[in-house]
Amino acid sequence: MVALTTSLDTLCINSIRMLAVDAINKSKSGHPGLPMGCAPMGYALWDKHLRHNPKNPKWFNRDRFVLSAGHGCMLLYALLHLTGYDSVTIEDIKEFRQWGAKTPGHPETFETPGVEVTAGPLGAGISNAVGLAIAEAHLSAKFNKSDAKVVDHYTYVIMGDGCNQEGISSEACSLAGHLKLGKLIALYDDNHITIDGRTDVSFTEDVLKRYEAYGWHVQEIPEGNTDVEGIAQAIEKAKSVTDKPSIIKVTTTIGYGSPNKSDTAGIHGAPLGEEEAELTRKQLGWSYKPFEVPQDAYDQYRQAIQKGAQLEEQWNQTLAAYKEKYPNEASQFERMLRGELPQGWDKDLPTYTADDKGVATRKHSQICLGALGPNIPELIGGSADLTHSNYTDIKGETGSFQYDSPEKRYLHFGVREHAMAAILNGIAYHDSGLIPYGGTFLVFADYMRGSMRLSALSELGVIYVLTHDSIGVGEDGPTHQPIETIPSLRAMPNMMVFRPGDGNETSGAYKVAIKNRKRPSSLCLSRQGMANQQNSSVEKVALGGYVLEECDGTPELILIGTGTELDLCVKAAKKLTSEGKKVRVVSMPCVELFEEQSESYKEEVLPSNIRKRLVVEAAESFGWHKYIGLDGDSVTMNSFGASAPGGLCMEKFGFTVENVIEKSRNLLNK
């Protein structure tokens, strides 16, 4: 066994371990095993390599640290506290997992300054880290000059067996290897334990051979409990490999120091208890009281404050020189860091009249991207191998982000929806003004749902371009025809779900999505063409819902439509109006935004005394009953689709003008 480098190292490492033990014991909840086992690698990384400024957690050129195994968050909270972050005081440590604390049960970016990604679902963090590394590589290529590097930092990750077992990490790390992201360095906590027991009950692959096949640089530290110097040297070696991401397998003992619970599944997710905590103190030679940190440890860790201030000051000087030599690039760079959109960014968004040829909203989306791309240089994204189906390319852009062309902003994610969503989150987490978007078929949002939920939870302005939005997909059949997907996305807090009804509403959806940097957007777009409406509005999309067609006097019936079905409502209303009926048509491109309007506006659009209402949407009816009420009805889906031409599917499932008219008459005649 390799001895600890110095007694000071021992003191610093055990400070992490015992803060974790004490906090988790006090809260009677948590995961002590990982921070106890990973304390040496955490110390080696944060004390000897990580470039950060504890007094300015948002300093741009800091290294990013991702704790992918987020359940072990007391490792991160201990490091933040010990190195001097104001966001995690000793009182915050004592309030671990309590209401309102800055130390929640899994790390949350919006809760605790110094936390780079919201980690919890295993595998998401390492996948976010790929996005962080992509952002760094792209911005480096875009802004750096031979005599001035304003973007130059690493992304470090601590991940565990659970992260390596989740498929999302395989997708993301495969892409990272292809892109040769040399500034991505992962430390793999190889402790052989998961909740079910020893990993060999289900996980016996050679992880490093897998990563080697992905194109990663691999190293191994067999004595991760003690070999601080070995870990530090391995990180240094990884940094010297510029054309491959790196993984360092660090073999540790989960719960190191606990005489009765270490190396068992029992210490993964449960407090040690008071008795075992005392035995652990004796085992580690720790003579301090609960939550007491020796001054020597604080002194060592808090050198990070002065170092960080010096690093930031050096960077500020570099930036000042850069501004002198390259004022145009510096102006754009600083604007992006402020999160400001360029002047006139939306000036080329197209508008349409009813005389303009109707096309699919996926095509309108492509036109919008082509209009936005030249005016928003920070727009970056791509598709999960569906570029020519999603139409996610930006007109005029040539080439794509590759190892030898990282300045390009089109990303080929491959057939990797899971990873794509997490990588988009990582780009947004980078907090550098980049606006990420990604495309796939709407039905495959189910592959991305975990990361889409984290987009919403973490207030990330990711734009999801989701095409082929209904049974109108046609011959590909029910496996590719989303039915319940749209209402399920609407159920997600802080997610804006757009289903535009024509070209103007597609432009409006992009306008809202681009402006919302703390809220993700799902753009649900059609494969089939649709008419442009006479009274549709770019601006009114921001209201979520609005009166598209009005009648003379008080309406007897309100038709509410979205997407391709909006035109069915308009045509049905014209027919009913010709018969002397008073029918209002409401377009509802974004339910979430409509719900956020004033009560008076909502009453104006949907008067409470007009109880005869019909919703028309080629999706499950879930969620619409709030607007339909007891006296209304819907033309919606309650089954899966079928394999047939799209138009025939729409007809067979009742999405015709005739059926809308018939259901409307039934309501009017009640």
N, C-alpha and C positions, 0 to 999 in steps of 0.2 A: 504494500500500500504506500502510495506517495504521500509524504508528510505535507502539511499545510506550509505555505511559503514562510509566513511569519505569524507570531502570536497576534499581531494586529489584524491580519487577515482573518484569523479565527474569530476574533472579537467582532469584526464587522459582519462576518457571515452569520454568526450566531445571533446577532442583533436582528437580522431578518427572520431567522427561525423563531425566535422567542416572541417577537412582536406578532407573528402569525399565530403562534400557539395561544398567546394571551387574548388576542382579539377574538379568535374563534371560540375559545372557551367562554369568554364573557357574553358573546352573542348567542351561545349554545347552537351555533349553526355555521357551517362553512367547510372548507376543504384545506386542511392543514398539510396534507401529504406533499403536494407539489411545492409550495414555498419552502418547506423544510429540505426537500431534496434538491431543488433548483437554486437554493441560496448561493452556492459557490459560483454557478455560471452567471447568475444575476449580478453578483458582486464583481466578478471578473469583467463583465461587459460594461457595467455602469461606471465602475471606478477607473478602468484602464482604457476604455475605447469610446464610449458614447459621448458624442459632442452635443451638448444641450445647455440651456441656460435656465436653471430652476426659477429664476426671478422673472423670466419672460418665456413662459411655456409655448408661446406662439411665434417665437423667433423663427423666421422662415427657413434658414439654412441649417436648422438642427437635424441631427440624425433622428429617424423615426424608430420607435421601439413598439413592437406589437406583441402582446401576450396572447397568443392564439388560444392557449389553454386557459381561457378566461375564468374558469372555476377557481384557479389558483391565484385569484386577484390580490390576496394579501401579500404576495411577492411584490407586485407592482406598487401597492399602496405603501408598503414598507420602504421600497426604494425611493418613491416620491417624497415620503416624509424624511427619510434619512439624508437625502441629498439637498433638502431645503426648499421644496415646493410649498408655497403658502397654502395651496389647496388641500393639503393633507397634514393637519396638525396631529399631535399626540391625542388630542381630544377626539378628532375625527377617527383615529385608529380605534379608540375606545368605543366609538359609536358604530363600529362595523356592522353593516346589514340592518341598521335601525332606520326608522322613518326620518326622512329629510337629511340623512347623513351624506357626506361627500365620499363615502366608502361603501357603495352598494354591493350587492352580492355577486355581480359581474361588472367589469369595467364599462363605464358609459362616458362617451366623449362629451356629451352635453351636460354632464353632472360634475366631472372632475377635471379641471385643467391639468394637462400632463398626460392624460389618457388619449392615445392617438386613434384608436378604433374601439367601437362597441363590440366587445368579444363575449361570447357565451356559446352559441352553436358551434360545435367543434368543426374545425376545418375552414370556417369563415375567415378567421384572423389571418392565417397564412395566405389565403386567397386575396384578402384585402391588401396584404403586403405586396403581392404581385402588382396590384394597381398602384400602390404608392411608388414602387420602383419604376413602373412604366411612366408615371408622372414625372419623376426625377429625370429619367433618361430623355424624355421628350423635351422638357424645359431646358435641360443642359444643352441639348443639340440646338434648340431654338435660340437661346440667349447667350450662351457662353462664347467668349472670344479667346484667342490664343493667349492674350495678355490679361484676361480678366474672367475669372470663373465666379459668377454670382449664384450658380446652382451647382452644389457639390456636396451631397450628403448620402449616407447609407440608410438602408432599411434593415433593421434587425428583428428577428422573430424568435420567441421561445414557443415551441410546439411540443405536443406529446403524442403518445400512441393513438389516442382518440382522433386527433387531427389527421394523422396519417391513415387511419382506417376510413374516415369519411371520404366519399368519392369526390367531393368538391375540391379537395386539396390535390388529388391526382390530376384533375383537369387543369387547375391553375398552375401547378408546378410543371406540368408538361409544357404548357405555353411559355412559362418563364424560361425553361431550358431552351426552347426553340428561339426565343428572343434574346438569349444570352445576357440576361440582366445581371451584370457583374456586381452591382451594388446591393444585391439582395443576399443576406446572410441569415440562415436559420440555424438555431441550436435545438437539436432534437433531444428532449428529455426521455431517454430510454430507460424506464424504470420497471418494465415488465409487468405492470399492474394496471388493471382497469376495474370498473365497478364489479364485474362478475368474477374477479379473481385474477389469476395469472393470465397474461396475454396469450399464452400458448394454447388456451382452450379454443381460440379462434383466429390467431394472428401469428403466423410462423414464417412469413416471407422475409427475405433479406432486404430490408428497407433501403440500405445504401446502394445495393445493386439496382434497385428500381430507380433511384434518383440518378445514378450514374447513367442509366439508359435514357433518362430524360435529358441528359446533357449537363448535369450539375457537377460541380467539384465536391468531392466527398472526403471527410476526415472522421476520425474516431478517437474519443478520449475514454479509455476504459475505466479510469478512476475519477469519475466526475464528482464524487463526494468530497474529494480532498485536493485534486490537482488543479489549483487555481492558475498556476503558471502555465500549465499545459493548455487549459482552456483559452487563456489570454493569447498564447502563441498561436493557437489554431485560428483564432479570430484574425490575428495579424496576417497569417498566411492566406486566409480566405480573402482578405482585402487586397492582397497582391494579385489575385486571379481576376482579371478585368473582363474576361469574355465568357464567364460562366457564373450563374448563381451558385452559392455554396451552402452545403448542409454539414453540420458537425454533430455527429451522434455522440452524446455525452451520457454515459451509463451511470445512473444514480440509484440511490435507495430511497424510495418514497417514504416520507416521514423520518428521514435520517435523524438519529438522536433519541428517538423514542424506543426504550428498551423492549417493550412488549408489543407495540403496534407497527413499528417500521416494517417495510417489505410485506405488508398485508393490504388487502382491499379495504379493511376496516378503517384505515387512516385516510382513505381517499376523500370521503365526504362527510366525516363526523368529527366533532371536537375530541381532543384527547381526554378531557376530563381532568379534574384537579389533581387526582392521585397520580395519573400518568404524566401530567405536566411537571409535577415535582420530581418524579423519577427522571424525566428528560433533562431537567435542570442539572441534576447530579451527573447524569451521563455526559452532558456537554461541559460540565464544570462551570455552569452559569450561576453565579452567586447573587444575581440582581433580582429585585422585586418585579412583579408583573408590571409591564409597560415601562420599565426603567431601562434606559439605554446608556451605557457608559460614555463618558465625555470623549474618551479617546476615539470611539467609533464615530460619534458625531463629528469630531474634528476631521477625521479622515474623509468621511463622505462629503462633508460640506465644503471641502476644497472645490467641489463642483460649482459652487456659487461664483467664486472668483474666476475660475477657469472659464465658466460659461459667459460671464460678462466680458472677459478678454476676447473670447471667440467671436462674440457678437460685435464687439467694437472693431475687430479686425475685418469682419465681413462688411460692416458699415463703411469702413475706409475703402474696401474693394468696390463697394457699390457706388461710393462717391466718385471714385476714379472712372468707373464704368460710365456714369452719367455724363462726365466731362467728355469722354471720347465717343460715346455712343448714345447721344441724347434721345434719338427716336426709339431705339430698342429699350432704353431705360424707362421711357415714358410709358410704353406698353407694359413692360414688366411690372412697374409700380402700380399701374392702373389695375392690372389683374390681381395683384396682391391685396389691393383695397377692396376687391370684389365689385368693382364698378364695370358696368357694361359700356362698350364704346358708344360715342355719339352717333345717332342715326342707325343703330344696329338693326332696327326693325323697318327701315324705310323701304326696303325692297320686297317685303312680304306681299304676295299677290292678293288682289281682290277680284271678285267675279260678279258678273250679272247673270240673270237667268238665260241670257242669249249665249253665254259661253258654254262650250261643249262640256258635258258632265263626264268626269272620269272617276276612277276609284280614289278613295281618300288616301290609300297608300301612295298613289301617284302624286296627289296634292302634297303629301308629306315630303316626297322627294323634291318637289319644286320648292317647298319651304326651306329644306336643308340647303338647296342650291342658292336660295336668296340670302339665307343667314350666314352661310359659310364664309364668304368673302368679307362680311362685315363683323364677324365674331371670330377672330383668330383662335380664341380659346376653346371653341367648340371641337370636341374630340370624341370619336366613337366608331362604331362599326356594327357588325352583325355576326351572329352565330352560324356562319356558313350559309346565309340566306340573303346575301347582298342583292341579288337580282330578283328576289321575291319580295323582300322587305323594302327595296328601293332606298337603302340607307346611305348610298354613296353621295358624295357632295360634288355637284357638277363643277367641272374644271379642275378638280383635284386629281393628280396623277400619283401613282405609287401608294404604298402603305407603310405603316410603322413596321420596320424590320430591324434586325441588329445593325445593319449598315445604313439605315435611313430612319433613325428615331425621331427626326424632326417632322416626319409625316404624321398626320393626325387621323388616318383611317386605320382601324384595328380589325384585323382578321382574327376573330376569336376561335375559329374552327367550330366543330360541332360540340360546343361546351357551354350550354346555357347556364348551368350551375355556376361555373367559374366566371362567365361573363358578368353576371349581375354583381358578384362579389368584387370583381376587379373594377367595375364601374364605381362601386362604393369606395374602393381604395383610392381611385383617382379623385373622388370628391373629398375624401378624408384628408387628402394632401393639402387642402386649404390654400391652394395657389391660384384660384380663380378659374381653373379649368372647368368646363361644362361637359360632363360625360353623357353620352347616349348609347343605347344598344338595341339592336333589333332581333326579333325572332317572331314565330307565329304566336298569336295570342294564346292558343291552347297550351303552349309550352311555358307560359308563365308559371304553371305548376312546378316546373323544374326550378324556377328562380324564386319561388315564393319566400323562402327563408331569408334570402338576401334582400328581396323587395321589402319585406317587413322591417329589416334592419335599416334600409334606406329611410323608411317612414319614421321609425323610432329615433334614429340618429339625426333627423332633419337634414338629409342630404338631397340636393336638387338634381338627382339622376333622372334622365328622361328615358323611359322605356317605350320603344317604337314596336307596337304589337299588331301585326297585320293578320289578314285572313280571320276576320272577327266574328264569323257566324257560320250557319249552315250554307251560306252563299259560297263557301269554299268549294262545295260541290263534290266532285268525284273522289277526292281523297277520303271521304267518308267520315264516320263519327269519331274516329281516332284523332282527326284533325279539325273537327268542328266544335268550337267552344260553345258550351251551353250555360254552365254555371260559373264560368270564369269571370265574366264582367261583374255580376253581383258579389262574387266572393272578393274581388279586388276592392269593390266599393265598401266592403265591411272593414277594410283595413284603416285604422286611424291615421290621419295625416297624409294619406295617399290621395292625389287628385286623379280621377279616372275620367278621361275624355272619350266621348264617342261622337265625333263631329259628323254633321249631316250633309256637308258639302265643302267646297273649296274655301269659302270665307271662314267657316267654322274651324277648318283645319289650320288656317293661318292664325286664327284667334287662339286655338289651343297651343300652338307653338309660342305665341306671344306671351301667354300666361306662364307656360312651362319654363321658358328661358328666364323670365323675371323672378321666378320663385326659386331662390337658391337654398332655401331651407325646407323644401317640400318636394318630394318626388312626384313625377307625373307618369301615368300610363295612358298612352295614346292608342286607342283601339280603332284600327283602321281596316277598311274593307278591301276585299280583292276585286269586287265587282263595281262597275261604274254607277254613278247616281247623278241626278240632275242638280244643277246649282239653283238655289231658291231665290226668288225675287227679293225677299225681305230679310235674308240671312245677314248676319253682322259679325265682322271681326271683333269689334269692341265688346259686343254683348255676350260673347263667350265668357268673359270675366265675371258675368253675373250668374253663370251656371245654367240658368234657364230664362227664357224670355218669350214674349208673344210674337210669334212668327206671322200668323195670319189672324186678323181680327174680323169680327162680324159686326153688323149693325145692331146696336143695342146690347142688351144683356145676353150673354151666351146661354144656350140651353144645354150645350155639351162642350166639353173640352177634350180635344185629342192631344196626347203627349207622345212625342216621338223622338227617337235618336237614330243616328247613323243612316243607313240606307232606308230604314223604315220611315224616316221623316217624310220622304216624298209620298209614301202611301197615305199618310195623314193629310197632306196638302191636297192630294187628288180626291180623297174621300170627302174632305171638307167642301171642295168645290161642287161635287155632285150633290151633297146634302144641302148646301146653300141654294143650289138651283131648284131644290124641292121646297124651299121656304124655311129651312131649318137654320137656326142661329148657332154656328159652330166656330169656336176659337181653336187655333192650332198653337201649341206651345212646343218650342224646341228645348230640349234639356240636354245639352252637350256635356254638362258636368254637374251631377247631383250634389257633390260636396260643396262646390262654390255656391250653388243655389241655396243650400241650407245655411250658409254663412251670411246671406243677405238679411236686411232688416225685415221685421215682421210685416211692416207696411208694404214693402216691395213684394214679398211672397204672397201677401193677400191680394195685391194688385194683379199678379200673374195668375194665381190660382185662388179665386175668391172662395171662401169657405162655404158660401151658400150655393155654389154650383157643384152639386154632388154627383152629377152624371159625368163621369170622366172615363176615358179609355186610353190606356197606355199601349203603345205598339213598339215592341223591341224583340228582335230575334235572339232571345236569351231567356234564361229562367226568370220567372216573375219575382223571385225573392227580392225584397226591398221596396218594390213598387207599391205595396199595399198602403204605405203611408200616404201616398198621393191618390190612390184609387178609392180608398175608404170602403164602406159597406155597400155603397150604391154604385160603385164603378165596376169596371171589367178590364181585361187585358187581352191583347193578342201577343202571346209570349210562348215559351217552350216549357214543356213538362216531361220531355223525354230526350234521349240522345237523337242525333241526326241520322242520315242515311247516305249511302254512296250513290250519287246520281248527279247529273248536271245541276249547277247551282241554282239556276232559275227554276228548274223543276222541283228541287228541294224546297225553295221558298214557297212555291205554289202548294205543294202537298202538305206543308206544315201550316198553311193558312195565312201566309204573309202576302196577301193580295189586296188590291183596292176593294174588290168585291166583298171579301171577308170583313175588312175594316168597316165598310158601309153596313153590312148586315149586323155586325155587333153593335154598331152605333145606333141603328134603328131599334134594335132590341132594348137598348138603354133608354132611348127617347120615348119608347112606347110603354115603359114601365109605369 
